[in-house]
């Protein structure tokens, strides 16, 4: 067996399903006869040697919980070569020879550094943004989209009652997937994402035309990377005189119980990561592509950009007429 002791940590922004992934790593590791440790507070805990051994009961009753029981923290020190070396040394002094890192792009950068320092490393894509390449979906994305869709459904009820338009600002600084999928699923009239240029004059004109033809409401979904919802609403009103009420969903998108899809995805990927470590693999990102679990070189992942689904975006445009 190539590994005997492994660790797991969660880093960066929390996402629903992280706990399910931690549970899977711990229980799969124990099932295969490994000793399993947890690092508290991400890379900060790795540097501070905040590491504890886990057993079956350590991860009981957490699969349904949002957030992360291991907690998370930003750690500037780990961005330095000295901090990375200290983290690797703290693992080695406990004879921990493998680690599973659950998080987004920044977390993957850290995992890649550990891998280059000789620590057997696996990355799990835990982020609501769905911006990790070489996986069709990330842990937490399904739940976040469901939360946004639920909010838009409620907003549509009240907007229809008062014949108003609504601008909904969602997370997605560099990736517009939450806005795209939630907008399509909720029948939004307009979806603004950082990947696609847009014309506010055209949007304002189309909205005015729809209202003049008897439409009773309008929903505009804005990814935060495009700009503030308040600014978008103000610009539209300046062009067509239609006031839009703004809702900023913010961190509510990262909370709550994970959907069954996120629990299954996290469980599958967590177990897969442990099995790959046992097989002697390292320096990989675990993902799912067309229903198949895959492991891709993490160096390749962190140096790539996920492609935006323009076909789905065009579908949303066609159906919003």
Secondary structure as UniProt FT lines:
FT   STRAND          5..10
FT   TURN            16..17
FT   HELIX           18..31
FT   TURN            32..33
FT   STRAND          35..39
FT   TURN            40..41
FT   HELIX           42..47
FT   TURN            48..49
FT   STRAND          51..53
FT   HELIX           56..59
FT   TURN            60..61
FT   TURN            63..64
FT   TURN            69..70
FT   HELIX           76..79
FT   HELIX           81..92
FT   TURN            93..95
FT   STRAND          98..103
FT   HELIX           105..116
FT   TURN            117..118
FT   STRAND          120..126
FT   TURN            128..129
FT   HELIX           141..162
FT   STRAND          165..170
FT   HELIX           177..186
FT   STRAND          190..192
FT   TURN            194..195
FT   HELIX           200..212
FT   TURN            213..214
FT   STRAND          218..223
FT   TURN            224..226
FT   HELIX           229..240
FT   STRAND          244..248
FT   HELIX           250..254
FT   HELIX           260..278
FT   TURN            279..280
FT   STRAND          284..289
FT   TURN            290..291
FT   STRAND          292..297
FT   HELIX           298..302
FT   HELIX           310..319
//
